[in-house]
Amino acid sequence: MADGTHFAKFDQIEAPLALNAAIALLEQGAASEDITVDLGDGTLTRADGRLGLKGLLQRLRGYRTILALNAGEISEGVVAMRSGKPDMHPDVAIILDALKDHG
């Protein structure tokens, strides 16, 4: 991944959080460094990249946006960036800005 995240096996995992619950904790600044997030289908993720919790929050927001786009749930939230340019959802703009700032 862009922030240096890699796959790793963890022997002991405590109570993985659901995606939205983990995002809420991270946004509030209330998540610990050993947070584990359940992405579904047996996939877990942690803040193990070089950006730590900040990187995890970016990845989780991006993942949630991709899930919503795939489900067709956010079409009403799309806003025009400027004339002559394609429309972009605000969450996608946040992800792209974060990549630009940390790219």
Stockholm file with secondary structure:
# STOCKHOLM 1.0

chainA/1-103         MADGTHFAKFDQIEAPLALNAAIALLEQGAASEDITVDLGDGTLTRADGRLGLKGLLQRLRGYRTILALNAGEISEGVVAMRSGKPDMHPDVAIILDALKDHG
#=GR chainA/1-103 SS CTTCCCCCCCSCCCCCEEHHHHHHHHHHTCCCTTCEEEEETTEEEESCSTTHHHHHHHHHHHHHHHHHHHHTCCGGGCEECSTTSCEECHHHHHHHHHHHHHC
#=GC SS_cons         CTTCCCCCCCSCCCCCEEHHHHHHHHHHTCCCTTCEEEEETTEEEESCSTTHHHHHHHHHHHHHHHHHHHHTCCGGGCEECSTTSCEECHHHHHHHHHHHHHC
//
